[in-house]
């Protein structure tokens, strides 16, 4: 079991400018998409992302909430995959929680834009890779 996964994984995540999100399509195939890093995280178990309600990924998560997120540091060739579930949140409290100045560039109607939603990822397990070896760990939420 990985020792101090919270700090090791958290530090890696906080330094990345891209997050890879995985979903399952209607035919059961895995799909991966690069996105901006999470707007908010609590430990290594909860993550919040912004996205378009009309996106393919949102439709996939609504049909099958199984998901993963992956963060990697290409300089040191290390990364972490977290597996869990993704929720699509459209309530105003969730949307306001992660709204930032400048988001109207993507969502012109503001925080109430119907094409703006929040993805909340809840991790259950993880796998960390560094120094030519992998370690599995459980997350705590």
N, CA, C and O atoms as a MOPAC input file, in Angstrom:
PM7 MOZYME 1SCF
protein

 N      0.84500 1    -1.18000 1     0.00000 1
 C      0.00000 1     0.00000 1     0.00000 1
 C      0.89100 1     1.24500 1     0.00000 1
 O      1.90500 1     1.30000 1     0.69600 1
 N      0.50200 1     2.21100 1    -0.77200 1
 C      1.28300 1     3.43600 1    -0.91700 1
 C      1.23000 1     4.26400 1     0.36800 1
 O      0.16100 1     4.51000 1     0.92500 1
 N      2.40200 1     4.68100 1     0.81700 1
 C      2.49300 1     5.50500 1     2.01200 1
 C      2.31600 1     6.97300 1     1.64900 1
 O      2.91900 1     7.44300 1     0.68400 1
 N      1.51300 1     7.69300 1     2.39100 1
 C      1.28400 1     9.13400 1     2.21200 1
 C      0.79300 1     9.47000 1     0.80200 1
 O      1.27900 1    10.40800 1     0.17000 1
 N     -0.17300 1     8.69200 1     0.32400 1
 C     -0.71500 1     8.91700 1    -1.02000 1
 C     -1.33700 1    10.29600 1    -1.14800 1
 O     -1.27800 1    10.90300 1    -2.21700 1
 N     -1.92900 1    10.79600 1    -0.08000 1
 C     -2.57900 1    12.11500 1    -0.12100 1
 C     -1.58800 1    13.20700 1    -0.54600 1
 O     -1.89000 1    13.99700 1    -1.44100 1
 N     -0.43100 1    13.25700 1     0.07600 1
 C      0.55700 1    14.28500 1    -0.27200 1
 C      1.23200 1    14.02400 1    -1.60800 1
 O      1.37400 1    14.93700 1    -2.42100 1
 N      1.64500 1    12.80300 1    -1.83900 1
 C      2.34500 1    12.46200 1    -3.08200 1
 C      1.46500 1    12.72500 1    -4.29100 1
 O      1.88000 1    13.39500 1    -5.23700 1
 N      0.25800 1    12.19900 1    -4.25600 1
 C     -0.66900 1    12.34800 1    -5.37400 1
 C     -1.16900 1    13.78900 1    -5.47000 1
 O     -1.23800 1    14.34700 1    -6.56500 1
 N     -1.51400 1    14.38900 1    -4.34400 1
 C     -1.99600 1    15.76700 1    -4.34200 1
 C     -0.98800 1    16.73400 1    -4.93900 1
 O     -1.36400 1    17.61600 1    -5.71000 1
 N      0.27200 1    16.58400 1    -4.59900 1
 C      1.31300 1    17.45300 1    -5.15300 1
 C      1.44900 1    17.28300 1    -6.65800 1
 O      1.61800 1    18.26500 1    -7.38100 1
 N      1.37700 1    16.05300 1    -7.13300 1
 C      1.45700 1    15.80800 1    -8.57400 1
 C      0.27300 1    16.47200 1    -9.28200 1
 O      0.45700 1    17.13900 1   -10.30000 1
 N     -0.92400 1    16.29500 1    -8.75600 1
 C     -2.13400 1    16.84200 1    -9.37100 1
 C     -2.07000 1    18.36500 1    -9.45100 1
 O     -2.37300 1    18.95000 1   -10.49100 1
 N     -1.67900 1    18.99700 1    -8.35900 1
 C     -1.68300 1    20.46100 1    -8.29900 1
 C     -0.72800 1    21.12200 1    -9.28600 1
 O     -0.89000 1    22.30100 1    -9.59900 1
 N      0.24500 1    20.39700 1    -9.77100 1
 C      1.23500 1    20.96600 1   -10.69600 1
 C      0.87600 1    20.77900 1   -12.16400 1
 O      1.61000 1    21.24200 1   -13.03700 1
 N     -0.24700 1    20.10300 1   -12.45600 1
 C     -0.57100 1    19.78700 1   -13.84400 1
 C     -1.55700 1    20.79600 1   -14.43800 1
 O     -2.44800 1    21.29900 1   -13.75400 1
 N     -1.37100 1    21.07100 1   -15.72100 1
 C     -2.24200 1    22.01600 1   -16.41500 1
 C     -3.30000 1    21.31000 1   -17.27000 1
 O     -4.12700 1    21.96000 1   -17.90900 1
 N     -3.26400 1    19.98100 1   -17.27300 1
 C     -4.21300 1    19.18200 1   -18.04700 1
 C     -4.63800 1    17.98600 1   -17.20300 1
 O     -3.83600 1    17.40100 1   -16.47400 1
 N     -5.90300 1    17.64200 1   -17.31600 1
 C     -6.43400 1    16.42400 1   -16.70800 1
 C     -7.05000 1    15.60000 1   -17.82800 1
 O     -7.71900 1    16.14500 1   -18.70500 1
 N     -6.83300 1    14.30900 1   -17.80400 1
 C     -7.46600 1    13.41500 1   -18.76700 1
 C     -8.63300 1    12.74000 1   -18.06200 1
 O     -8.46400 1    12.11300 1   -17.01600 1
 N     -9.82500 1    12.87900 1   -18.65200 1
 C    -11.02800 1    12.28200 1   -18.08100 1
 C    -11.46000 1    11.11500 1   -18.94900 1
 O    -11.48100 1    11.21300 1   -20.17600 1
 N    -11.80300 1    10.01800 1   -18.30800 1
 C    -12.25300 1     8.83500 1   -19.01900 1
 C    -13.71600 1     8.55100 1   -18.72400 1
 O    -14.19500 1     8.72800 1   -17.60400 1
 N    -14.40600 1     8.10900 1   -19.75500 1
 C    -15.81100 1     7.73800 1   -19.64200 1
 C    -16.03100 1     6.47000 1   -20.44700 1
 O    -15.12000 1     5.97400 1   -21.10900 1
 N    -17.25500 1     5.94900 1   -20.38200 1
 C    -17.63400 1     4.75500 1   -21.12700 1
 C    -18.74800 1     5.15900 1   -22.07600 1
 O    -19.74200 1     5.75000 1   -21.65300 1
 N    -18.59000 1     4.84100 1   -23.37400 1
 C    -19.62700 1     5.23200 1   -24.33100 1
 C    -20.78200 1     4.23000 1   -24.33500 1
 O    -20.74800 1     3.22700 1   -23.62300 1
 N    -21.79800 1     4.51500 1   -25.14100 1
 C    -23.00800 1     3.69200 1   -25.17400 1
 C    -22.75900 1     2.26900 1   -25.66000 1
 O    -23.60500 1     1.39600 1   -25.46700 1
 N    -21.61100 1     2.02100 1   -26.28800 1
 C    -21.26000 1     0.67100 1   -26.74500 1
 C    -20.29100 1    -0.03000 1   -25.80400 1
 O    -19.81700 1    -1.12700 1   -26.10000 1
 N    -19.99500 1     0.60400 1   -24.66400 1
 C    -19.11200 1    -0.00400 1   -23.67500 1
 C    -17.63800 1     0.25500 1   -23.89900 1
 O    -16.80100 1    -0.34200 1   -23.22200 1
 N    -17.29600 1     1.13600 1   -24.84100 1
 C    -15.89000 1     1.42600 1   -25.12300 1
 C    -15.39500 1     2.60000 1   -24.29300 1
 O    -16.14900 1     3.53500 1   -24.02200 1
 N    -14.12500 1     2.55300 1   -23.88700 1
 C    -13.55700 1     3.66500 1   -23.12700 1
 C    -13.31400 1     4.87200 1   -24.02800 1
 O    -12.94800 1     4.72900 1   -25.19500 1
 N    -13.52400 1     6.05500 1   -23.47100 1
 C    -13.28500 1     7.31900 1   -24.16600 1
 C    -12.47300 1     8.21800 1   -23.24300 1
 O    -12.71900 1     8.25700 1   -22.03700 1
 N    -11.51300 1     8.93500 1   -23.79900 1
 C    -10.66400 1     9.81800 1   -22.99800 1
 C    -10.65600 1    11.20300 1   -23.60700 1
 O    -10.64400 1    11.35900 1   -24.82800 1
 N    -10.66300 1    12.20400 1   -22.75000 1
 C    -10.65800 1    13.58700 1   -23.20500 1
 C     -9.74400 1    14.40900 1   -22.31300 1
 O     -9.77900 1    14.27700 1   -21.08900 1
 N     -8.91900 1    15.26500 1   -22.93100 1
 C     -8.09600 1    16.20500 1   -22.16900 1
 C     -8.95900 1    17.39700 1   -21.77900 1
 O     -9.71800 1    17.92200 1   -22.59400 1
 N     -8.83600 1    17.81300 1   -20.54100 1
 C     -9.59700 1    18.96300 1   -20.03800 1
 C     -8.69100 1    19.82500 1   -19.17000 1
 O     -7.59300 1    19.42100 1   -18.79000 1
 N     -9.17600 1    21.01000 1   -18.87200 1
 C     -8.47700 1    21.85700 1   -17.92100 1
 C     -8.47800 1    21.15700 1   -16.56400 1
 O     -9.34700 1    20.32600 1   -16.30100 1
 N     -7.52800 1    21.48000 1   -15.71100 1
 C     -7.48300 1    20.81000 1   -14.40200 1
 C     -8.73900 1    21.10400 1   -13.58700 1
 O     -9.49600 1    22.01600 1   -13.91700 1
 N     -8.95900 1    20.34000 1   -12.53200 1
 C    -10.15500 1    20.56200 1   -11.72800 1
 C    -10.15900 1    21.96400 1   -11.12600 1
 O     -9.11400 1    22.51100 1   -10.77300 1
 N    -11.35100 1    22.52500 1   -11.01900 1
 C    -11.50900 1    23.83700 1   -10.39400 1
 C    -11.34300 1    23.74800 1    -8.88600 1
 O    -10.90400 1    24.69400 1    -8.23300 1
 N    -11.70400 1    22.59400 1    -8.35100 1
 C    -11.63700 1    22.40000 1    -6.90600 1
 C    -11.36200 1    20.93100 1    -6.65000 1
 O    -11.79000 1    20.05900 1    -7.40500 1
 N    -10.64100 1    20.67600 1    -5.57000 1
 C    -10.47600 1    19.29600 1    -5.13300 1
 C    -10.45300 1    19.25900 1    -3.62100 1
 O    -10.01100 1    20.20200 1    -2.96500 1
 N    -10.93100 1    18.16800 1    -3.08700 1
 C    -10.84700 1    17.89900 1    -1.66200 1
 C    -10.05500 1    16.62300 1    -1.51200 1
 O    -10.52600 1    15.53700 1    -1.84900 1
 N     -8.85100 1    16.76400 1    -1.00600 1
 C     -7.97000 1    15.61600 1    -0.88500 1
 C     -7.71200 1    15.01100 1    -2.25000 1
 O     -7.56500 1    15.72000 1    -3.24500 1
 N     -7.66000 1    13.69600 1    -2.28000 1
 C     -7.50100 1    13.00500 1    -3.56400 1
 C     -8.73700 1    12.16400 1    -3.87100 1
 O     -8.69200 1    11.21400 1    -4.65200 1
 N     -9.85600 1    12.54900 1    -3.22200 1
 C    -11.07600 1    11.78400 1    -3.40900 1
 C    -12.20100 1    12.51500 1    -4.11200 1
 O    -13.08400 1    11.87200 1    -4.68000 1
 N    -12.19700 1    13.85500 1    -4.09300 1
 C    -13.27000 1    14.62000 1    -4.71400 1
 C    -12.70700 1    15.71000 1    -5.60600 1
 O    -11.80600 1    16.45100 1    -5.21400 1
 N    -13.26000 1    15.79700 1    -6.83300 1
 C    -12.79200 1    16.75500 1    -7.82800 1
 C    -13.98400 1    17.37100 1    -8.54600 1
 O    -14.97200 1    16.68500 1    -8.81000 1
 N    -13.89800 1    18.66200 1    -8.86500 1
 C    -14.95800 1    19.35400 1    -9.59200 1
 C    -14.37500 1    19.99500 1   -10.84500 1
 O    -13.35900 1    20.68700 1   -10.78800 1
 N    -15.03300 1    19.75500 1   -11.97900 1
 C    -14.63600 1    20.29200 1   -13.27700 1
 C    -15.80900 1    21.06600 1   -13.87200 1
 O    -16.96200 1    20.81200 1   -13.52400 1
 N    -15.52100 1    22.00700 1   -14.76500 1
 C    -16.57300 1    22.66900 1   -15.52800 1
 C    -16.62700 1    22.04400 1   -16.91400 1
 O    -15.61500 1    21.58000 1   -17.44000 1
 N    -17.82100 1    22.03900 1   -17.49500 1
 C    -17.96200 1    21.55700 1   -18.86500 1
 C    -19.29800 1    22.01700 1   -19.43400 1
 O    -20.11500 1    22.63300 1   -18.74900 1
 N    -19.49100 1    21.70000 1   -20.70000 1
 C    -20.74200 1    22.04400 1   -21.38000 1
 C    -21.77300 1    20.94500 1   -21.16500 1
 O    -21.48600 1    19.76400 1   -21.36200 1
 N    -22.95600 1    21.33700 1   -20.76700 1
 C    -24.05300 1    20.39400 1   -20.56900 1
 C    -24.33100 1    19.60700 1   -21.84700 1
 O    -24.71700 1    18.43900 1   -21.79100 1
 N    -24.13400 1    20.24900 1   -22.99400 1
 C    -24.42000 1    19.62500 1   -24.28900 1
 C    -23.31100 1    18.69800 1   -24.77800 1
 O    -23.42200 1    18.14100 1   -25.87100 1
 N    -22.25300 1    18.51900 1   -24.00400 1
 C    -21.10600 1    17.73500 1   -24.46800 1
 C    -21.39900 1    16.23300 1   -24.50700 1
 O    -22.27900 1    15.73500 1   -23.80400 1
 N    -20.66000 1    15.54700 1   -25.32400 1
 C    -20.75800 1    14.08700 1   -25.42800 1
 C    -20.41500 1    13.42900 1   -24.09700 1
 O    -21.04700 1    12.45100 1   -23.69700 1
 N    -19.41100 1    13.97200 1   -23.41800 1
 C    -18.97200 1    13.39100 1   -22.15300 1
 C    -20.11600 1    13.42100 1   -21.11800 1
 O    -20.32800 1    12.43900 1   -20.40600 1
 N    -20.83800 1    14.52100 1   -21.03300 1
 C    -21.95600 1    14.61800 1   -20.08900 1
 C    -22.99800 1    13.54300 1   -20.40600 1
 O    -23.50200 1    12.88600 1   -19.49500 1
 N    -23.31700 1    13.36200 1   -21.66300 1
 C    -24.28300 1    12.32500 1   -22.05300 1
 C    -23.78300 1    10.94200 1   -21.62500 1
 O    -24.56400 1    10.11700 1   -21.15200 1
 N    -22.49000 1    10.69600 1   -21.79200 1
 C    -21.93600 1     9.39600 1   -21.40500 1
 C    -21.99600 1     9.18600 1   -19.89600 1
 O    -22.35800 1     8.10100 1   -19.44100 1
 N    -21.64700 1    10.21000 1   -19.11200 1
 C    -21.68700 1    10.06700 1   -17.65900 1
 C    -23.11400 1     9.88300 1   -17.15000 1
 O    -23.33200 1     9.21900 1   -16.13600 1
 N    -24.07700 1    10.46500 1   -17.84600 1
 C    -25.47000 1    10.28200 1   -17.42700 1
 C    -25.92500 1     8.84200 1   -17.65300 1
 O    -26.73500 1     8.32400 1   -16.88400 1
 N    -25.41500 1     8.19400 1   -18.69200 1
 C    -25.76200 1     6.79500 1   -18.96600 1
 C    -24.96500 1     5.81800 1   -18.11000 1
 O    -25.48400 1     4.78600 1   -17.68500 1
 N    -23.69700 1     6.15000 1   -17.86100 1
 C    -22.81100 1     5.26400 1   -17.10300 1
 C    -21.84700 1     6.14500 1   -16.31100 1
 O    -20.94400 1     6.74100 1   -16.89800 1
 N    -22.01700 1     6.24000 1   -15.00600 1
 C    -21.18300 1     7.14100 1   -14.20900 1
 C    -19.76900 1     6.63900 1   -13.93800 1
 O    -18.96800 1     7.36600 1   -13.35100 1
 N    -19.43900 1     5.41000 1   -14.35200 1
 C    -18.07100 1     4.92000 1   -14.14500 1
 C    -17.09700 1     5.80300 1   -14.90600 1
 O    -17.30900 1     6.12000 1   -16.07600 1
 N    -16.02600 1     6.19600 1   -14.22600 1
 C    -15.10500 1     7.16000 1   -14.80900 1
 C    -13.71200 1     6.98700 1   -14.22100 1
 O    -13.51300 1     6.28800 1   -13.22800 1
 N    -12.76400 1     7.64100 1   -14.86000 1
 C    -11.42500 1     7.75100 1   -14.29800 1
 C    -10.86800 1     9.12100 1   -14.67200 1
 O    -11.30300 1     9.74600 1   -15.63900 1
 N     -9.90600 1     9.56500 1   -13.89100 1
 C     -9.15100 1    10.76500 1   -14.24600 1
 C     -7.67700 1    10.40700 1   -14.13800 1
 O     -7.27400 1     9.59100 1   -13.30800 1
 N     -6.88300 1    11.03900 1   -14.99700 1
 C     -5.45000 1    10.74700 1   -15.02800 1
 C     -4.67800 1    12.04700 1   -15.09200 1
 O     -5.00200 1    12.94000 1   -15.87500 1
 N     -3.66500 1    12.14400 1   -14.27000 1
 C     -2.76100 1    13.29000 1   -14.25500 1
 C     -1.35100 1    12.75800 1   -14.44800 1
 O     -0.99400 1    11.72100 1   -13.88900 1
 N     -0.55100 1    13.46300 1   -15.23400 1
 C      0.81300 1    12.99000 1   -15.46000 1
 C      1.80000 1    14.15100 1   -15.50700 1
 O      1.47600 1    15.27000 1   -15.90500 1
 N      3.00100 1    13.83300 1   -15.08800 1
 C      4.12500 1    14.76600 1   -15.10500 1
 C      5.10600 1    14.22400 1   -16.14100 1
 O      5.87100 1    13.30100 1   -15.86100 1
 N      5.07500 1    14.80500 1   -17.33600 1
 C      5.90900 1    14.25900 1   -18.41500 1
 C      7.39400 1    14.46200 1   -18.15000 1
 O      8.21800 1    13.68400 1   -18.62900 1
 N      7.74000 1    15.48400 1   -17.40300 1
 C      9.16100 1    15.74900 1   -17.12900 1
 C      9.80800 1    14.60300 1   -16.35600 1
 O     10.92700 1    14.19000 1   -16.66100 1
 N      9.09100 1    14.09200 1   -15.35000 1
 C      9.63600 1    13.02500 1   -14.51300 1
 C      9.00100 1    11.66700 1   -14.80800 1
 O      9.26500 1    10.69500 1   -14.10000 1
 N      8.17400 1    11.59200 1   -15.83700 1
 C      7.51700 1    10.37500 1   -16.27200 1
 C      6.85400 1     9.65500 1   -15.09700 1
 O      7.18600 1     8.51700 1   -14.76300 1
 N      5.90800 1    10.36100 1   -14.48800 1
 C      5.12500 1     9.78800 1   -13.40400 1
 C      3.67500 1    10.21500 1   -13.58400 1
 O      3.39000 1    11.23100 1   -14.21800 1
 N      2.77200 1     9.43800 1   -13.02700 1
 C      1.36700 1     9.77400 1   -13.19000 1
 C      0.50100 1     9.05100 1   -12.18700 1
 O      0.94700 1     8.15800 1   -11.46800 1
 N     -0.76100 1     9.46800 1   -12.16100 1
 C     -1.71500 1     8.83200 1   -11.26100 1
 C     -3.05800 1     8.69600 1   -11.97000 1
 O     -3.53800 1     9.63200 1   -12.61000 1
 N     -3.65200 1     7.51700 1   -11.84400 1
 C     -4.99700 1     7.27500 1   -12.34300 1
 C     -5.89000 1     7.06500 1   -11.13400 1
 O     -5.57300 1     6.29500 1   -10.22700 1
 N     -7.00700 1     7.76400 1   -11.14200 1
 C     -8.01300 1     7.59700 1   -10.10200 1
 C     -9.27400 1     7.04200 1   -10.74800 1
 O     -9.72600 1     7.55800 1   -11.77000 1
 N     -9.84300 1     6.00000 1   -10.16400 1
 C    -11.06800 1     5.39600 1   -10.67800 1
 C    -12.20400 1     5.66300 1    -9.70400 1
 O    -12.02100 1     5.63800 1    -8.48700 1
 N    -13.38400 1     5.91800 1   -10.26600 1
 C    -14.54000 1     6.17500 1    -9.43000 1
 C    -15.76100 1     6.47100 1   -10.26700 1
 O    -15.97600 1     5.85900 1   -11.31300 1
 N    -16.56500 1     7.42100 1    -9.79800 1
 C    -17.79000 1     7.78000 1   -10.50000 1
 C    -17.86900 1     9.28100 1   -10.71500 1
 O    -17.29900 1    10.07000 1    -9.96200 1
 N    -18.59700 1     9.65700 1   -11.77200 1
 C    -18.76900 1    11.05600 1   -12.13900 1
 C    -20.24900 1    11.41200 1   -12.06100 1
 O    -21.10500 1    10.69400 1   -12.57800 1
 N    -20.53200 1    12.53500 1   -11.40300 1
 C    -21.89400 1    13.06600 1   -11.33600 1
 C    -21.97000 1    14.33900 1   -12.16900 1
 O    -21.02000 1    15.12200 1   -12.20100 1
 N    -23.08000 1    14.54300 1   -12.83200 1
 C    -23.34800 1    15.78000 1   -13.56400 1
 C    -24.22700 1    16.63900 1   -12.66000 1
 O    -25.35100 1    16.25800 1   -12.33400 1
 N    -23.71100 1    17.79500 1   -12.25900 1
 C    -24.43400 1    18.68300 1   -11.34900 1
 C    -24.87300 1    19.93400 1   -12.09700 1
 O    -24.08300 1    20.56200 1   -12.80200 1
 N    -26.13300 1    20.28100 1   -11.93500 1
 C    -26.66600 1    21.47800 1   -12.58200 1
 C    -27.31400 1    22.43700 1   -11.58700 1
 O    -27.92300 1    23.42700 1   -11.99100 1
 N    -27.18900 1    22.15400 1   -10.29300 1
 C    -27.77000 1    23.03300 1    -9.28800 1
 C    -26.94300 1    24.31200 1    -9.17800 1
 O    -25.73400 1    24.29600 1    -9.41100 1
 N    -27.58200 1    25.39400 1    -8.83100 1
 C    -26.93400 1    26.69600 1    -8.80600 1
 C    -25.80100 1    26.75300 1    -7.77900 1
 O    -24.78500 1    27.40200 1    -8.02800 1
 N    -25.95200 1    26.09600 1    -6.64700 1
 C    -24.90100 1    26.12400 1    -5.62300 1
 C    -23.59800 1    25.51900 1    -6.15500 1
 O    -22.52200 1    26.07900 1    -5.93900 1
 N    -23.68800 1    24.39800 1    -6.83600 1
 C    -22.48300 1    23.75900 1    -7.40000 1
 C    -21.87100 1    24.63100 1    -8.48200 1
 O    -20.65100 1    24.78100 1    -8.55600 1
 N    -22.72200 1    25.20400 1    -9.31700 1
 C    -22.23100 1    26.04800 1   -10.40800 1
 C    -21.54700 1    27.30600 1    -9.87200 1
 O    -20.49400 1    27.70100 1   -10.37200 1
 N    -22.13700 1    27.92900 1    -8.86400 1
 C    -21.53800 1    29.12600 1    -8.27500 1
 C    -20.24200 1    28.81000 1    -7.54100 1
 O    -19.32600 1    29.63100 1    -7.51100 1
 N    -20.16300 1    27.61200 1    -6.94600 1
 C    -18.99400 1    27.22300 1    -6.16500 1
 C    -17.70800 1    27.26900 1    -6.99700 1
 O    -16.65600 1    27.65900 1    -6.49000 1
 N    -17.79000 1    26.87200 1    -8.26900 1
 C    -16.55800 1    26.81800 1    -9.06100 1
 C    -16.51500 1    27.84000 1   -10.19500 1
 O    -15.59200 1    27.81800 1   -11.00900 1
 N    -17.50200 1    28.73500 1   -10.25900 1
 C    -17.52600 1    29.77600 1   -11.28600 1
 C    -16.35000 1    30.72800 1   -11.08300 1
 O    -16.00400 1    31.06200 1    -9.94900 1
 N    -15.74000 1    31.16100 1   -12.18100 1
 C    -14.63300 1    32.12900 1   -12.12400 1
 C    -14.88800 1    33.28200 1   -13.07700 1
 O    -15.59200 1    33.14700 1   -14.07800 1
 N    -14.29200 1    34.42900 1   -12.73500 1
 C    -14.32600 1    35.56200 1   -13.66100 1
 C    -13.72400 1    35.10200 1   -14.98100 1
 O    -12.70900 1    34.40500 1   -14.99000 1
 N    -14.32200 1    35.47300 1   -16.06400 1
 C    -13.83700 1    35.06800 1   -17.38000 1
 C    -14.55500 1    33.85900 1   -17.94500 1
 O    -14.40200 1    33.55600 1   -19.12900 1
 N    -15.33500 1    33.15800 1   -17.13400 1
 C    -16.04700 1    31.98600 1   -17.63300 1
 C    -17.11200 1    32.34000 1   -18.66200 1
 O    -17.58200 1    31.46900 1   -19.39500 1
 N    -17.49200 1    33.60100 1   -18.72100 1
 C    -18.48400 1    33.99500 1   -19.73100 1
 C    -17.92400 1    33.83500 1   -21.14200 1
 O    -18.68000 1    33.85000 1   -22.11300 1
 N    -16.61900 1    33.68500 1   -21.26100 1
 C    -16.02300 1    33.39600 1   -22.56900 1
 C    -16.55900 1    32.05600 1   -23.09800 1
 O    -16.75600 1    31.88900 1   -24.30200 1
 N    -16.79200 1    31.10900 1   -22.18100 1
 C    -17.30200 1    29.78800 1   -22.54700 1
 C    -18.80900 1    29.67000 1   -22.35600 1
 O    -19.48500 1    28.94000 1   -23.08100 1
 N    -19.32100 1    30.39600 1   -21.37200 1
 C    -20.73800 1    30.33500 1   -21.01200 1
 C    -21.28000 1    31.76500 1   -20.99500 1
 O    -21.35000 1    32.38800 1   -19.93600 1
 N    -21.66400 1    32.28600 1   -22.16300 1
 C    -22.01600 1    33.70100 1   -22.29000 1
 C    -23.20000 1    34.15600 1   -21.44400 1
 O    -23.33500 1    35.34800 1   -21.17000 1
 N    -24.05200 1    33.23700 1   -21.02900 1
 C    -25.20100 1    33.61900 1   -20.21600 1
 C    -24.87600 1    33.60600 1   -18.72000 1
 O    -25.76400 1    33.77300 1   -17.88400 1
 N    -23.61500 1    33.40900 1   -18.39500 1
 C    -23.18800 1    33.44000 1   -16.99600 1
 C    -23.43900 1    32.13300 1   -16.27200 1
 O    -23.62900 1    31.08200 1   -16.88500 1
 N    -23.43500 1    32.22800 1   -14.95800 1
 C    -23.55500 1    31.04300 1   -14.11700 1
 C    -24.87300 1    30.29800 1   -14.34900 1
 O    -24.96700 1    29.10200 1   -14.07200 1
 N    -25.87800 1    30.99200 1   -14.85100 1
 C    -27.16800 1    30.35200 1   -15.13500 1
 C    -27.27600 1    29.82600 1   -16.56400 1
 O    -28.34300 1    29.36600 1   -16.97200 1
 N    -26.18800 1    29.88700 1   -17.32400 1
 C    -26.20000 1    29.38900 1   -18.69600 1
 C    -26.61800 1    27.91100 1   -18.67800 1
 O    -26.01700 1    27.11400 1   -17.95800 1
 N    -27.63000 1    27.54200 1   -19.45300 1
 C    -28.06300 1    26.13800 1   -19.45500 1
 C    -27.01100 1    25.17700 1   -20.03300 1
 O    -27.10800 1    23.96600 1   -19.83800 1
 N    -26.01200 1    25.71300 1   -20.74200 1
 C    -24.96400 1    24.85300 1   -21.29000 1
 C    -23.75000 1    24.77400 1   -20.36200 1
 O    -22.69600 1    24.28200 1   -20.76500 1
 N    -23.88900 1    25.24700 1   -19.14200 1
 C    -22.82400 1    25.18800 1   -18.13500 1
 C    -23.23000 1    24.21700 1   -17.04500 1
 O    -24.31100 1    24.33700 1   -16.46900 1
 N    -22.36100 1    23.25000 1   -16.76200 1
 C    -22.61900 1    22.32600 1   -15.66300 1
 C    -21.30600 1    21.96300 1   -14.99300 1
 O    -20.22800 1    22.34100 1   -15.45300 1
 N    -21.41600 1    21.23500 1   -13.91700 1
 C    -20.27800 1    20.82800 1   -13.10700 1
 C    -20.18500 1    19.30800 1   -13.13600 1
 O    -21.18900 1    18.60800 1   -13.00400 1
 N    -18.98100 1    18.81700 1   -13.30800 1
 C    -18.72600 1    17.38500 1   -13.17000 1
 C    -18.06400 1    17.16900 1   -11.82000 1
 O    -17.03000 1    17.76900 1   -11.52800 1
 N    -18.65400 1    16.31700 1   -11.00000 1
 C    -18.08600 1    15.98600 1    -9.68900 1
 C    -17.61200 1    14.53700 1    -9.73400 1
 O    -18.40300 1    13.61100 1    -9.90700 1
 N    -16.31800 1    14.36800 1    -9.57600 1
 C    -15.71300 1    13.03600 1    -9.60200 1
 C    -15.42700 1    12.59000 1    -8.17600 1
 O    -14.82100 1    13.32200 1    -7.39400 1
 N    -15.86500 1    11.38900 1    -7.84900 1
 C    -15.58900 1    10.78700 1    -6.54900 1
 C    -14.70300 1     9.56800 1    -6.77200 1
 O    -15.13500 1     8.57000 1    -7.34800 1
 N    -13.46900 1     9.65800 1    -6.31300 1
 C    -12.50200 1     8.57000 1    -6.50700 1
 C    -12.72000 1     7.47500 1    -5.47000 1
 O    -13.10100 1     7.73500 1    -4.32900 1
 N    -12.46900 1     6.25500 1    -5.89900 1
 C    -12.55000 1     5.10800 1    -4.99800 1
 C    -11.18100 1     4.45200 1    -4.83600 1
 O    -10.78700 1     4.07400 1    -3.73300 1
 N    -10.46600 1     4.32400 1    -5.95200 1
 C     -9.13800 1     3.71400 1    -5.92000 1
 C     -8.19600 1     4.50700 1    -6.80800 1
 O     -8.62400 1     5.32700 1    -7.62100 1
 N     -6.92300 1     4.25100 1    -6.64200 1
 C     -5.93100 1     4.91700 1    -7.46800 1
 C     -4.75000 1     4.02100 1    -7.75400 1
 O     -4.52800 1     3.00600 1    -7.09300 1
 N     -3.99900 1     4.42600 1    -8.75900 1
 C     -2.76000 1     3.72600 1    -9.12100 1
 C     -1.74500 1     4.79000 1    -9.49300 1
 O     -1.97000 1     5.58300 1   -10.40700 1
 N     -0.62500 1     4.80400 1    -8.78200 1
 C      0.42700 1     5.79500 1    -8.96200 1
 C      1.62900 1     5.12900 1    -9.63100 1
 O      2.03500 1     4.03000 1    -9.25100 1
 N      2.19200 1     5.81100 1   -10.63300 1
 C      3.36000 1     5.28900 1   -11.33000 1
 C      4.50000 1     6.27900 1   -11.20000 1
 O      4.33900 1     7.46500 1   -11.48900 1
 N      5.65700 1     5.79000 1   -10.76300 1
 C      6.88100 1     6.58900 1   -10.69100 1
 C      8.05900 1     5.64300 1   -10.52500 1
 O      7.92000 1     4.55700 1    -9.96200 1
 N      9.21200 1     6.06000 1   -11.01500 1
 C     10.43600 1     5.27600 1   -10.84800 1
 C     10.30100 1     3.83100 1   -11.32200 1
 O     10.81100 1     2.90300 1   -10.69200 1
 N      9.60600 1     3.66200 1   -12.44100 1
 C      9.45900 1     2.36000 1   -13.09600 1
 C      8.66600 1     1.33000 1   -12.29600 1
 O      8.83200 1     0.12400 1   -12.48200 1
 N      7.80100 1     1.81800 1   -11.40300 1
 C      6.92800 1     0.88700 1   -10.68600 1
 C      5.60500 1     1.56900 1   -10.37600 1
 O      5.50800 1     2.79400 1   -10.30300 1
 N      4.58200 1     0.72300 1   -10.19400 1
 C      3.23800 1     1.20200 1    -9.89900 1
 C      2.81600 1     0.75200 1    -8.50900 1
 O      3.23100 1    -0.30000 1    -8.02200 1
 N      1.98200 1     1.57200 1    -7.88300 1
 C      1.44700 1     1.24700 1    -6.56800 1
 C     -0.03900 1     1.56000 1    -6.55100 1
 O     -0.45800 1     2.63600 1    -6.97800 1
 N     -0.83400 1     0.62000 1    -6.05900 1
 C     -2.27100 1     0.82700 1    -5.89200 1
 C     -2.54000 1     1.42200 1    -4.52300 1
 O     -1.79100 1     1.18300 1    -3.57600 1
 N     -3.61600 1     2.20200 1    -4.41900 1
 C     -4.00100 1     2.76300 1    -3.12900 1
 C     -5.49800 1     3.03500 1    -3.14000 1
 O     -6.12300 1     3.11900 1    -4.19700 1
 N     -6.05800 1     3.17200 1    -1.94600 1
 C     -7.46300 1     3.54500 1    -1.79900 1
 C     -7.51500 1     5.02500 1    -1.46200 1
 O     -6.62600 1     5.55800 1    -0.79800 1
 N     -8.55900 1     5.67400 1    -1.92500 1
 C     -8.72800 1     7.08700 1    -1.59700 1
 C     -9.67400 1     7.20500 1    -0.41900 1
 O    -10.45500 1     6.29500 1    -0.14100 1
 N     -9.59900 1     8.32000 1     0.26400 1
 C    -10.52300 1     8.59300 1     1.35100 1
 C    -11.25400 1     9.86800 1     1.02800 1
 O    -10.63800 1    10.88100 1     0.69700 1
 N    -12.57100 1     9.82400 1     1.12500 1
 C    -13.38600 1    11.00800 1     0.82000 1
 C    -14.11000 1    11.47300 1     2.05400 1
 O    -14.84800 1    12.45800 1     2.00300 1

